[in-house]
Structure formats: structure tokens, C-alpha cells
Amino acid sequence: MTTNDTQLGTPEPARPQGPMAPGAKRDRATEGRGRRAGQNRRRPAPRPDPQPGTAATTARPEASRPEPGATARRRAEHPSTPSLTTPRPHPAPPPDTHPNTGTAATTAQPGSDAPATAPGRHTEPSPGPRATTAAPGATAPTGATAIPRPPSSPATTSDAPERRPRATPWLALVALVYALVQFVLVVPAFAHALGWDEAVYVSQYDPRVPAAFFSAPRSRGISFLTAPFIAVTPSVPVLRIALTLLSSATLYAAFRVWRPVVGARTTALAALLFAGLWITQISGPQAMPNLWVAFGSVAATGWFLRAVIRHEPRANRWLAGCVAVTALFRAPDAVWLALPLIATALFRGRRTLPYLVGGLATGLAQWVAEAYIRFGSVQERLHVSSATEGDMGLHLNFDNAWSSLNGPLLCRPCTATLDSPGLTLWWLALPVLAAAALACAVRERRLLATALPVAVAAALAVPYLLMIDYSAPRFLLPAYALLALPVASLVTCLTSRRALILVGLIVAAQFVSQATVLTEVTAATATTNQRYRAAADSLRTLGLRPPCLVSGPRALPIAYDASCASAQIDGNNVSTTVAGILGRAAKVPTAVLTEKGQRPPHYARDWTPYPLHHTRGWTAWLAPAVPQGP
């Protein structure tokens, strides 16, 4: 039995408080044995810790002072008495767990005499700071203040992972709506036949039809794109559906490149503004190259910015691929696309220069090879191309672009008048919105991400606004796609709720106007395509079977529908001569087409005329029957 020195009247000598003082180790060992005995009598055996390291230890600077001497003497005199830091018996939670969080909560007390251990568990004492267990209901020792653990601490979180709310895939929804609009408003109207230029592109690799004349300005990218589909089936509806799905997926992929640059919502809004244009919607299921040039330009510019601003290693390779693909669809447009990118790379991002030049050279390789094979040299092909386009030079073509903004699909010669100027105000607002977006970008210090798409859009619009004397709404699709990005960024700069509501109403009115134009132009184009199909059916009724030849102003699409070859002796698609027509007419069934009120060419004056039904006055002049062989 231990004698109480205080009762005998003998003063107790002061015990050293430092951890390295003589006798401190013996006192700590005695105290530890007493505390363990008391804890073992009051608590069940501790359970093993399921996950080591779940106990969270926090430093308590305010507990760094040594305990008063009276407290130290009481612990030495009564080792079996539980101290103030000893947890009370609690049968519900395990010894090493907090009753609410399931984790142990320990606090470090520098200079404290209590060992750093959880209730019911022994840990070898160390001369450094020690941790005491903070159990529910326990009272903090003298000189120390208990600090409650914040609820967001990792020690108090449950084992179940926190689930973040899934972001709305706005860009995917825009691509889906874009496809639905095409399926509802465009594909049914265009399922009858191909248009003029479509017949040229598709016929190049159609195994059932002779290839139409391929003029010098054209590139074969759209022919490559449609070749797999047309090789499987000659069905025009199947081709329309395939192009609709492919254009919607490419819209998503092209604008998705910009998400790390301008953000998800700005990217989706830009795609929505571009997809809401009637010419974008009508071009989706068509076999025409301009929409695909727009997608390639958007993707190439985005990858360039990601290579320069974000320094992504793979961005350079994607940049080269996008430039090459764009060059396949329209070789001249790819050059105009590359010029501002190369100029920017000279001042910022010179590492992209080899990829830009390499991608452009790869995409132009096929066009250059064809130039030498068919025309003798690149210079000669450019010369023929300029003549086909109407002697390219300095031509202020803004009036023609304005006149054809709401149709027709091709204004050559451009004698159309603008019926509804109010529906084209967005076109006049584009330069103003681009300038406002640049001002906002300067204020927010993100000039490059806004100025570059504006510069590329301006470069791609140069040949169609300043160098030709005719127009078509599809010519400016690449510029519209790129300008949609800074305009969308401008909208995201707005913070006023009233301003956002006003912008939303304006955008909704814009979509309504575009739907109105789309309905009118689609109906007119469908009527023309039906006339092509009706003329081809009438020619088959008259006995034209392949091999056969069709010539005249509308010969290209009608000959494709009739599975015949086509040839022209004048116009911008000159492919033969009068002698060539007469030589073919002596071998295969041949017809020359004229519109209402027109006379046949001089070499076909004695040919037999046949009115073509459901074509509004078109006439087919058939050459004399070819004598059958023995």
C-alpha cells in the first residue's frame, strides 16, 4: 500500500516537469500502468482499428503549457484514479471511434504528461509532444481548451464518396436538336434528288454513273466523304440521313475543342448560334463542302489556341490534321485559314509552325497532284480556276452577298432582290458584335482567344466578299461559325439579369426568323429537285438508257438521275465541243435540254423535240436513233 506523504506531514519535493528530467520516465511508467488498469476495468477490450490512420490528430498550441504542480502530484499519488482526460465508459461506440463520425479524434498536447494513446490502447511514450484522446463527455485538462473538429474535416466524413452533381451536356443537346431539325424540315424535302453541285461531287465515285465534269476550283473532299455511302446504295434518302448524322456529330466535335478555352456554356451557345442559321441547317444533309470547311476551321483554330495558351502536347497534331482535312474539302479556303494562324504563330507559338505547314502541305498534296495531271501545273490550274469563277480579282461583292442572304442557294448571275430585309439584320449586326466582343476581351485580358477567331473569319470571307462577282449563302459558313464564338463570349460577359433576358428574347426572335427563311428556301429547292427527277424519268420513258449522254443548261443533275453522262459546250463547266457532242450522238442515245421559250443549239435544230412532263416547259431534243448493229 502506498503511503500518503501529505497525511504524514512530510512535504513532497518538487518533481521535475521536463520530459528528460531525472525520475520523469519512472513517473510516467507508473502513471501509465495505473491508467491502463483503470481503463481495463471500465471498458471492454478494444477492437482492432479497421483502417489505420483514420484517427485525426490536431495540434493544440494553447495546451503547450505544463500542468500545475498540484495536478501532477495528484496523478502520482493516485495512479489508479481516472484522470480528467480519461473517457467515460460508453458501451455503444467502439473504443477507437467517434459516436457520430466513426473515427477517433485525438489532439496533441505539447508538454502534457498524458501518453498519446486512444482509450484502452497503450503506446510507448516519447519525449516529444503527446496526444490525448478527446472522448465524448470528457473534460479538457487544466490549462487546455478543447477545440471541436469542423464537420468538413476528412476525419469526420463518411467512407461513402461524395457525388458531385452532373453537369448538363448543353453542347450535346445542341447537336441533337440540330439533327432533329434537319430530319424534320430538310431531309424529307431533299429526299427526291441531288442538286447541281451535289451531282458533280457524288458522281465522282459512284460506280453506277459516269463521273460528271470536275472543274478546276473544286476539291474532292466531299467526294471522298460520300463515296462509302454511295458505294453501298444509290438511295438519295440514305445519303441524306447519313450526312445529317455525320454533320451533327461533327458540329459537336468541332465546338467541343473550344471547351477548355472559353468554357462549356460559351461553347454550347456558340454552337447554338451557328446551328440556328438556316443555311447551316439546310447544308447538313447536302453533299456540299462549305459546312465541312466551317467545322474544320473552328476545330483548327481551337486546337491552335490550346497549343499556344494551354501548351497541350497533342494539340499540335490535331491542329495539323484539321488543317489537312480542311484543305481536302476546299484547297483555297485552307490557305486563307492558315494565313492568320501562321502569322500569329510567328509572334506567339512558333512550335506550331511545323504542324501548320505540314498539315497544309499534306491536305494540298492531292490537289497539287491533280493540277499537274489534268492541267499541267499548279499555275495553270489557278488560271483556269480564276476563269471559271469569273476572272477573280478585286470585286466588291457585299451587295450580292446581301441580296442572296435569304436565298436562292446560288445567285449567279445575282439578279435576286431581298424580299424581307428585317430578317437579315443579324448580318449587319455581326461586325458590331465582333467589335464589342473584342472590347470585352481586352477588359478581361483574354484578347487572343477572341481576336484570333475574328481574324480567321475575316480571312476566310475575303475571297467571297472581295474577289468574285456572284454569291451564295453557303460561301460565308466558315466565317459565321468562327464569329459565333466571340459573340457567345460577349453574351457571357453580361451580368445584368435584364440584359440576359433581353438577349434571350433577341436570340429567340432570330431563331424564328431563320426558321421562316429555312421553310421558304427548302420548299423552293425541293421543287427544283423534283423537276430534275421528273425530267430524268421522262428521259427514261423516251428510251434513254445507259450508256447515254445529256447536254444543256440543266444537264448535270438530270443526267445523274438518268444514269447518263453529261457534257457542256459553253458556260463555266465546258467539257467538250460541238464535234464531241455529234460524235457521241452517233454512238449512244443523246438529248439536249432547253428551258421554256428557248431554242435548241444550231447543231440540234433537226433533232426531235419532246416536252418533259412536270418540268414547267422543259424540252428534250433527241438525236436521231443510233442504227443498231447486225
Legacy VTK file of the C-alpha trace (Angstrom):
# vtk DataFile Version 3.0
C-alpha trace
ASCII
DATASET POLYDATA
POINTS 630 float
0.000 0.000 0.000
1.344 3.414 -0.938
1.900 5.853 1.936
0.438 9.330 1.515
3.212 11.767 2.285
0.806 14.636 2.639
-1.006 12.936 5.521
2.247 12.264 7.350
3.093 15.948 7.160
6.251 15.414 5.161
6.414 17.912 2.326
6.780 16.368 -1.071
9.752 17.521 -3.018
9.021 19.280 -6.299
9.030 16.862 -9.151
10.766 17.806 -12.356
8.345 18.718 -15.177
10.549 18.297 -18.214
10.377 15.048 -20.123
14.131 14.477 -19.828
14.425 15.316 -16.105
15.580 12.522 -13.707
12.700 10.461 -12.475
10.297 11.598 -15.209
10.444 8.294 -17.011
9.672 6.347 -13.838
6.698 8.591 -13.005
5.267 8.243 -16.478
5.560 4.477 -16.398
3.798 4.350 -13.005
1.058 6.646 -14.191
0.582 4.661 -17.425
0.160 1.384 -15.532
-2.444 2.927 -13.234
-4.408 4.433 -16.054
-4.373 1.218 -18.051
-5.612 -0.755 -15.077
-8.475 1.680 -14.563
-9.435 1.682 -18.190
-9.357 -2.114 -18.440
-11.742 -2.388 -15.506
-14.227 0.036 -17.036
-14.159 -0.713 -20.786
-14.302 -3.830 -22.916
-11.300 -4.963 -24.901
-10.580 -2.555 -27.765
-11.464 -3.594 -31.259
-8.817 -3.510 -33.916
-8.711 -0.329 -35.965
-10.403 -1.171 -39.315
-8.357 1.364 -41.240
-5.084 2.509 -39.778
-4.625 6.185 -39.941
-8.288 7.152 -39.525
-7.606 8.863 -36.243
-7.121 12.549 -36.886
-4.582 14.363 -34.709
-4.712 18.102 -34.447
-2.215 20.312 -32.767
-3.367 22.397 -29.808
-0.937 25.243 -29.227
-2.883 26.584 -26.233
-2.206 23.304 -24.356
1.579 23.690 -24.597
1.944 24.967 -21.005
2.856 22.334 -18.370
0.171 21.334 -15.942
0.207 22.848 -12.494
2.203 21.057 -9.874
-0.873 20.102 -7.846
-2.345 18.194 -10.752
0.915 16.341 -11.352
1.153 15.400 -7.682
-2.435 14.066 -7.626
-1.724 11.852 -10.635
1.409 10.484 -8.985
-0.318 9.915 -5.636
-3.459 8.236 -7.034
-2.393 6.356 -10.187
-5.492 4.177 -10.177
-7.872 7.155 -10.220
-9.016 8.085 -13.715
-7.750 11.492 -14.781
-9.873 14.202 -16.233
-8.831 13.136 -19.693
-9.887 9.508 -19.173
-13.033 8.817 -21.263
-16.166 7.764 -19.543
-17.488 4.267 -20.144
-19.733 4.215 -23.190
-20.815 0.806 -24.444
-22.330 1.910 -27.780
-19.414 3.033 -29.975
-16.172 1.066 -30.390
-13.245 2.256 -28.305
-11.457 3.926 -31.225
-14.420 5.579 -32.908
-16.313 8.809 -32.501
-20.013 8.226 -31.758
-21.103 10.416 -34.713
-18.389 10.022 -37.287
-16.949 6.585 -36.648
-13.363 7.915 -36.356
-11.106 8.590 -33.429
-10.429 12.209 -32.529
-7.127 12.881 -30.763
-5.412 16.149 -30.022
-1.735 16.723 -29.492
-0.712 18.493 -26.253
2.926 19.558 -26.186
4.371 19.146 -22.767
1.489 17.088 -21.417
2.184 14.130 -19.107
-0.603 12.043 -20.611
0.527 9.396 -23.103
-0.577 9.719 -26.740
-3.000 6.821 -26.973
-6.617 6.072 -27.629
-8.775 4.719 -24.792
-7.822 1.197 -23.940
-4.692 1.183 -26.165
-1.109 1.565 -24.997
1.524 3.416 -26.963
5.132 3.798 -25.904
5.670 7.292 -24.539
8.046 9.573 -26.361
9.853 12.654 -25.148
8.135 14.864 -27.748
4.560 16.168 -27.848
1.890 13.702 -26.822
-1.709 13.251 -27.897
-4.640 12.818 -25.547
-7.889 11.239 -26.534
-10.860 13.562 -26.730
-13.818 11.339 -25.952
-17.452 12.365 -25.652
-18.231 13.814 -22.302
-14.582 14.182 -21.290
-13.432 17.395 -19.645
-10.395 19.177 -21.016
-7.412 19.282 -18.637
-6.442 22.383 -16.771
-4.760 24.960 -18.976
-6.109 23.464 -22.229
-9.199 24.310 -24.205
-10.921 21.638 -26.288
-11.277 22.544 -29.969
-14.254 20.971 -31.732
-13.463 19.363 -35.061
-15.145 21.049 -38.054
-17.726 18.913 -39.820
-15.869 19.176 -43.142
-12.703 17.617 -41.766
-11.585 14.426 -43.514
-11.695 12.647 -40.175
-15.422 13.241 -39.847
-16.501 12.324 -43.353
-18.092 9.002 -44.078
-16.465 6.311 -46.142
-19.006 6.812 -48.982
-17.542 9.026 -51.766
-19.172 12.403 -52.247
-21.136 12.582 -55.510
-20.933 15.777 -57.483
-23.963 16.879 -59.496
-23.570 16.007 -63.166
-23.253 18.973 -65.475
-25.855 19.361 -68.206
-24.368 18.370 -71.606
-25.504 21.527 -73.363
-23.298 21.039 -76.424
-24.587 17.502 -76.967
-28.154 18.777 -76.674
-27.433 21.440 -79.303
-26.078 18.789 -81.683
-29.136 16.626 -81.044
-31.554 19.479 -81.765
-29.560 20.308 -84.895
-30.059 16.761 -86.149
-33.778 16.768 -85.296
-34.366 19.994 -87.230
-32.708 18.506 -90.281
-34.723 15.304 -90.046
-37.994 17.207 -89.746
-37.566 20.180 -92.090
-34.791 19.389 -94.572
-34.351 15.674 -95.233
-37.965 14.964 -96.358
-37.858 17.857 -98.832
-34.448 16.889 -100.267
-35.034 13.147 -100.493
-36.083 13.267 -104.170
-32.866 14.126 -105.993
-29.451 15.743 -105.751
-28.759 19.346 -106.624
-26.455 20.585 -109.371
-23.184 20.740 -107.427
-24.136 17.714 -105.359
-24.437 15.624 -108.515
-20.920 16.689 -109.525
-19.368 15.699 -106.205
-21.274 12.466 -105.658
-20.855 11.181 -109.213
-17.059 11.137 -108.958
-17.002 7.800 -107.102
-20.459 6.431 -107.867
-19.867 3.030 -109.537
-23.221 3.164 -111.376
-22.980 6.600 -113.025
-20.321 8.243 -115.245
-18.428 10.943 -113.393
-19.540 14.494 -114.177
-17.079 17.164 -115.240
-14.964 18.275 -112.282
-13.992 21.929 -112.723
-10.677 23.413 -111.616
-11.869 25.267 -108.459
-13.389 22.165 -106.898
-11.726 19.886 -104.334
-12.512 16.238 -103.746
-13.070 16.173 -100.007
-16.857 15.917 -100.201
-16.491 13.218 -102.881
-14.296 11.222 -100.501
-16.831 11.750 -97.715
-19.823 10.475 -99.706
-18.004 7.655 -101.514
-18.559 4.959 -98.823
-22.292 5.674 -98.639
-22.920 5.900 -102.369
-20.933 2.709 -102.963
-23.343 0.793 -100.732
-26.608 2.148 -102.118
-27.727 4.699 -104.728
-30.562 5.830 -102.452
-30.632 9.598 -102.019
-32.621 9.423 -98.727
-29.985 7.121 -97.209
-27.268 9.578 -98.220
-29.226 12.462 -96.697
-29.702 10.629 -93.406
-26.034 9.651 -93.218
-24.887 13.230 -93.855
-27.336 14.543 -91.254
-25.959 12.266 -88.549
-22.386 12.940 -89.570
-22.802 16.722 -89.662
-24.431 16.754 -86.218
-21.615 14.682 -84.732
-19.008 16.902 -86.387
-20.718 20.022 -85.037
-20.284 18.612 -81.543
-16.675 17.548 -82.131
-15.587 20.851 -83.714
-17.003 23.100 -80.994
-16.002 20.670 -78.241
-12.397 21.640 -78.973
-13.122 25.111 -77.582
-14.453 23.993 -74.201
-11.094 24.256 -72.346
-10.521 27.676 -73.938
-13.806 29.549 -73.389
-15.832 27.241 -71.150
-18.674 24.785 -71.616
-21.585 27.236 -71.705
-19.911 29.645 -74.115
-19.045 26.732 -76.401
-22.614 25.424 -76.384
-24.046 28.890 -77.014
-21.682 29.436 -79.965
-22.700 26.102 -81.468
-26.358 27.008 -80.967
-25.962 30.380 -82.688
-24.244 28.770 -85.655
-26.596 25.796 -85.879
-29.601 28.141 -85.715
-28.803 29.703 -89.105
-30.994 28.435 -91.927
-28.024 27.934 -94.242
-26.337 25.769 -91.590
-29.434 23.614 -91.232
-30.004 23.223 -94.952
-26.326 22.373 -95.562
-26.227 19.496 -93.071
-27.786 16.803 -95.295
-26.370 18.289 -98.510
-23.254 16.968 -100.245
-21.556 20.370 -100.285
-18.104 21.272 -98.917
-18.638 24.669 -97.239
-20.143 23.379 -93.999
-17.268 20.962 -93.547
-14.791 23.763 -94.160
-16.536 25.638 -91.351
-16.179 22.689 -88.978
-12.518 22.237 -89.900
-11.783 25.941 -89.420
-13.420 26.022 -85.987
-11.542 22.921 -84.840
-8.189 24.062 -86.272
-8.420 27.474 -84.599
-9.384 25.883 -81.289
-6.507 23.419 -81.359
-4.120 26.233 -82.232
-5.195 28.158 -79.136
-4.906 25.077 -76.961
-1.376 24.526 -78.257
-0.368 28.164 -77.667
-2.260 29.038 -74.486
-2.555 25.708 -72.689
0.568 24.062 -74.142
-1.144 20.727 -74.717
1.248 18.281 -76.429
-1.429 16.591 -78.554
-2.913 19.896 -79.745
-0.253 20.344 -82.428
-1.033 17.003 -84.033
-4.774 17.688 -84.037
-4.101 21.125 -85.489
-2.188 19.616 -88.403
-4.950 17.067 -89.017
-7.726 19.684 -89.034
-5.859 21.907 -91.481
-5.199 18.923 -93.753
-8.857 17.845 -93.741
-9.977 21.400 -94.474
-7.629 21.508 -97.458
-9.208 18.342 -98.819
-12.650 19.949 -98.827
-11.639 23.357 -100.204
-7.983 23.891 -101.041
-8.169 27.709 -101.463
-10.097 28.112 -98.203
-7.456 26.129 -96.331
-4.799 28.600 -97.476
-6.868 31.522 -96.208
-7.379 29.632 -92.944
-3.678 29.023 -92.460
-2.537 32.599 -93.151
-3.716 34.219 -89.863
-2.681 31.138 -87.881
0.832 31.244 -89.314
1.054 34.999 -88.732
0.032 34.529 -85.095
2.462 31.646 -84.646
5.381 33.842 -85.758
4.846 36.050 -82.713
3.444 33.514 -80.277
3.707 29.767 -80.532
6.439 29.125 -83.060
6.367 25.438 -82.182
3.078 25.184 -84.067
4.618 26.362 -87.349
5.884 22.942 -88.499
2.492 21.407 -87.799
0.629 24.178 -89.607
2.826 23.997 -92.667
2.918 20.203 -92.608
-0.861 19.868 -92.288
-1.455 22.351 -95.097
1.046 20.603 -97.378
-0.498 17.206 -96.658
-4.002 18.410 -97.441
-2.937 20.180 -100.633
-0.921 17.215 -101.945
-3.891 15.659 -103.758
-4.979 18.991 -105.245
-1.434 19.741 -106.456
-1.022 16.266 -107.950
-4.307 16.624 -109.830
-3.199 20.058 -111.050
-0.164 18.541 -112.748
-2.086 15.550 -114.120
-5.100 17.400 -115.554
-3.859 20.946 -116.153
-0.096 20.665 -116.458
0.885 22.773 -113.439
-0.449 24.497 -110.356
-0.240 27.882 -112.061
-2.324 26.685 -114.989
-4.967 25.228 -112.677
-5.163 28.521 -110.810
-5.564 30.330 -114.120
-8.388 28.022 -115.241
-9.955 28.262 -111.813
-9.965 32.061 -111.998
-11.656 31.946 -115.398
-14.272 29.517 -114.088
-15.014 31.788 -111.125
-15.485 34.779 -113.457
-11.992 36.289 -113.549
-11.118 36.546 -109.874
-9.814 39.943 -108.879
-10.895 42.915 -106.846
-14.708 42.819 -106.792
-16.714 44.401 -104.009
-19.278 41.659 -103.587
-21.109 42.881 -100.482
-24.263 43.750 -102.406
-24.553 40.279 -103.940
-23.947 38.638 -100.564
-26.647 40.844 -99.053
-29.111 40.075 -101.853
-28.670 36.303 -101.581
-28.687 36.164 -97.792
-32.208 34.686 -97.714
-31.829 32.668 -100.907
-31.512 31.453 -103.563
-28.843 28.882 -102.857
-26.783 30.165 -105.794
-27.005 33.713 -107.080
-25.193 33.626 -110.452
-25.821 35.988 -112.094
-27.105 37.656 -108.975
-30.344 39.309 -110.011
-32.271 38.370 -106.868
-33.857 41.022 -104.675
-34.036 40.912 -100.907
-37.686 40.363 -100.024
-37.507 40.645 -96.212
-34.689 42.958 -95.074
-35.831 42.684 -91.463
-34.842 39.028 -91.413
-31.242 39.882 -92.289
-30.441 42.442 -89.605
-28.290 39.868 -87.832
-25.873 40.013 -90.770
-25.366 43.741 -90.341
-25.007 43.312 -86.580
-22.167 40.792 -86.860
-19.333 43.352 -87.258
-20.705 45.402 -84.359
-20.987 42.361 -82.111
-17.472 41.241 -83.048
-16.081 44.676 -82.133
-17.935 44.626 -78.805
-16.581 41.145 -78.092
-13.046 42.391 -78.740
-13.559 45.296 -76.320
-14.850 42.917 -73.662
-11.899 40.597 -74.240
-9.421 43.459 -73.787
-11.057 44.364 -70.480
-10.946 40.759 -69.264
-7.422 40.119 -70.635
-8.316 37.255 -72.947
-7.701 39.006 -76.231
-6.051 36.149 -78.136
-8.947 33.714 -77.663
-11.343 36.329 -79.084
-9.243 38.149 -81.666
-7.951 35.027 -83.430
-11.362 33.605 -84.489
-12.342 37.095 -85.679
-9.159 37.323 -87.751
-9.603 33.842 -89.228
-13.258 34.584 -90.048
-12.241 37.787 -91.832
-9.567 35.940 -93.815
-11.994 33.206 -94.904
-14.518 35.841 -96.038
-12.030 37.756 -98.193
-12.335 35.686 -101.423
-16.153 35.699 -101.283
-16.634 39.372 -100.428
-13.778 40.958 -102.364
-12.693 38.650 -105.206
-15.738 37.231 -107.058
-18.820 38.797 -108.660
-21.504 36.299 -107.591
-22.578 34.866 -104.270
-24.202 32.025 -102.389
-25.222 31.963 -98.707
-23.070 28.895 -98.052
-19.869 30.708 -99.014
-19.690 32.505 -95.656
-20.449 29.498 -93.437
-16.838 29.277 -92.123
-16.929 32.958 -91.160
-20.281 32.556 -89.394
-19.031 29.565 -87.408
-15.947 31.383 -86.161
-17.764 34.641 -85.361
-20.285 32.709 -83.265
-17.548 32.111 -80.680
-16.751 35.762 -79.794
-20.452 36.640 -79.938
-21.179 33.882 -77.429
-18.319 35.124 -75.240
-19.854 38.595 -75.359
-23.143 37.228 -74.042
-21.368 35.526 -71.143
-19.846 38.902 -70.182
-23.304 40.176 -69.297
-24.154 40.125 -65.602
-27.448 42.026 -65.502
-30.484 39.817 -65.377
-32.484 42.225 -67.513
-29.757 42.262 -70.156
-29.684 38.474 -70.250
-33.466 38.313 -70.638
-33.315 40.844 -73.472
-30.561 38.873 -75.219
-32.582 35.691 -74.822
-35.593 37.290 -76.478
-33.442 38.568 -79.347
-31.904 35.138 -79.892
-35.347 33.516 -79.846
-36.589 36.015 -82.449
-33.502 35.243 -84.533
-34.298 31.528 -84.491
-37.900 32.203 -85.544
-36.744 34.324 -88.479
-34.228 31.692 -89.540
-36.907 29.005 -89.419
-39.087 31.152 -91.660
-36.338 31.527 -94.251
-35.485 27.824 -93.980
-39.068 26.828 -94.779
-39.225 29.068 -97.850
-35.823 28.128 -99.286
-36.344 24.426 -98.590
-39.672 24.456 -100.428
-38.163 26.236 -103.450
-35.151 23.907 -103.577
-37.342 20.828 -103.219
-39.434 21.993 -106.171
-36.324 22.348 -108.327
-35.025 18.926 -107.318
-38.395 17.373 -108.128
-38.185 18.897 -111.586
-34.789 17.265 -112.039
-36.218 13.909 -111.059
-39.262 14.327 -113.316
-37.033 15.228 -116.278
-34.867 12.150 -115.674
-37.968 9.926 -115.525
-39.238 11.387 -118.803
-35.886 10.757 -120.499
-36.008 7.125 -119.451
-39.526 6.923 -120.853
-38.218 8.292 -124.148
-35.711 5.471 -124.378
-32.517 6.967 -122.933
-30.725 4.103 -121.232
-27.085 3.971 -120.225
-24.796 4.461 -121.898
-26.340 7.793 -122.888
-25.449 11.487 -122.997
-27.326 14.606 -121.852
-26.331 18.199 -122.602
-27.847 21.609 -121.935
-28.218 24.134 -119.092
-29.634 21.613 -116.559
-27.807 18.585 -117.842
-25.636 17.733 -114.813
-28.251 16.796 -112.161
-30.718 15.350 -114.712
-28.061 13.180 -116.335
-27.040 11.861 -112.902
-30.636 10.865 -112.103
-30.955 9.204 -115.512
-27.607 7.373 -115.073
-26.236 9.125 -118.164
-23.076 11.079 -118.853
-23.210 14.871 -119.170
-21.329 17.371 -121.296
-21.346 21.129 -121.900
-20.049 23.197 -124.800
-20.322 26.589 -123.029
-20.627 28.118 -119.586
-18.324 27.581 -116.619
-18.440 23.791 -116.976
-17.184 23.486 -120.534
-16.110 19.886 -121.047
-16.490 19.180 -124.767
-17.061 20.689 -128.188
-19.786 20.521 -130.821
-17.789 17.872 -132.667
-17.576 15.883 -129.469
-21.348 16.058 -128.957
-22.060 14.949 -132.518
-19.520 12.147 -132.303
-21.131 10.804 -129.139
-24.609 11.209 -130.614
-23.641 8.880 -133.446
-22.831 6.149 -130.930
-25.126 6.469 -127.903
-28.609 7.957 -127.267
-28.184 11.714 -126.828
-30.511 14.513 -125.722
-30.157 18.284 -125.470
-32.298 20.070 -122.888
-33.803 23.531 -123.221
-35.932 25.587 -120.865
-39.307 27.128 -121.694
-39.090 29.516 -124.635
-35.502 28.605 -125.585
-34.417 27.311 -128.963
-32.051 24.341 -129.315
-28.417 24.895 -130.338
-27.728 25.067 -134.054
-26.390 21.547 -134.261
-29.641 20.147 -132.798
-32.154 22.097 -134.894
-33.219 18.978 -136.783
-33.465 16.774 -133.692
-36.847 15.624 -132.417
-38.356 17.708 -129.543
-40.165 16.023 -126.656
-41.795 18.011 -123.849
-40.789 16.821 -120.411
-43.752 16.452 -118.090
-43.898 18.168 -114.693
-40.902 20.351 -115.519
-42.656 23.663 -116.335
-41.861 23.727 -120.018
-38.534 21.959 -120.359
-37.952 20.216 -123.662
-35.614 17.369 -124.637
-34.263 17.359 -128.193
-33.342 13.775 -129.057
-30.746 12.944 -131.661
-31.705 10.555 -134.453
-31.817 6.979 -133.362
-28.497 5.201 -133.427
-28.548 2.398 -136.025
-28.409 -0.959 -134.376
-25.555 -3.277 -135.309
-26.154 -6.622 -137.032
LINES 1 631
630 0 1 2 3 4 5 6 7 8 9 10 11 12 13 14 15 16 17 18 19 20 21 22 23 24 25 26 27 28 29 30 31 32 33 34 35 36 37 38 39 40 41 42 43 44 45 46 47 48 49 50 51 52 53 54 55 56 57 58 59 60 61 62 63 64 65 66 67 68 69 70 71 72 73 74 75 76 77 78 79 80 81 82 83 84 85 86 87 88 89 90 91 92 93 94 95 96 97 98 99 100 101 102 103 104 105 106 107 108 109 110 111 112 113 114 115 116 117 118 119 120 121 122 123 124 125 126 127 128 129 130 131 132 133 134 135 136 137 138 139 140 141 142 143 144 145 146 147 148 149 150 151 152 153 154 155 156 157 158 159 160 161 162 163 164 165 166 167 168 169 170 171 172 173 174 175 176 177 178 179 180 181 182 183 184 185 186 187 188 189 190 191 192 193 194 195 196 197 198 199 200 201 202 203 204 205 206 207 208 209 210 211 212 213 214 215 216 217 218 219 220 221 222 223 224 225 226 227 228 229 230 231 232 233 234 235 236 237 238 239 240 241 242 243 244 245 246 247 248 249 250 251 252 253 254 255 256 257 258 259 260 261 262 263 264 265 266 267 268 269 270 271 272 273 274 275 276 277 278 279 280 281 282 283 284 285 286 287 288 289 290 291 292 293 294 295 296 297 298 299 300 301 302 303 304 305 306 307 308 309 310 311 312 313 314 315 316 317 318 319 320 321 322 323 324 325 326 327 328 329 330 331 332 333 334 335 336 337 338 339 340 341 342 343 344 345 346 347 348 349 350 351 352 353 354 355 356 357 358 359 360 361 362 363 364 365 366 367 368 369 370 371 372 373 374 375 376 377 378 379 380 381 382 383 384 385 386 387 388 389 390 391 392 393 394 395 396 397 398 399 400 401 402 403 404 405 406 407 408 409 410 411 412 413 414 415 416 417 418 419 420 421 422 423 424 425 426 427 428 429 430 431 432 433 434 435 436 437 438 439 440 441 442 443 444 445 446 447 448 449 450 451 452 453 454 455 456 457 458 459 460 461 462 463 464 465 466 467 468 469 470 471 472 473 474 475 476 477 478 479 480 481 482 483 484 485 486 487 488 489 490 491 492 493 494 495 496 497 498 499 500 501 502 503 504 505 506 507 508 509 510 511 512 513 514 515 516 517 518 519 520 521 522 523 524 525 526 527 528 529 530 531 532 533 534 535 536 537 538 539 540 541 542 543 544 545 546 547 548 549 550 551 552 553 554 555 556 557 558 559 560 561 562 563 564 565 566 567 568 569 570 571 572 573 574 575 576 577 578 579 580 581 582 583 584 585 586 587 588 589 590 591 592 593 594 595 596 597 598 599 600 601 602 603 604 605 606 607 608 609 610 611 612 613 614 615 616 617 618 619 620 621 622 623 624 625 626 627 628 629
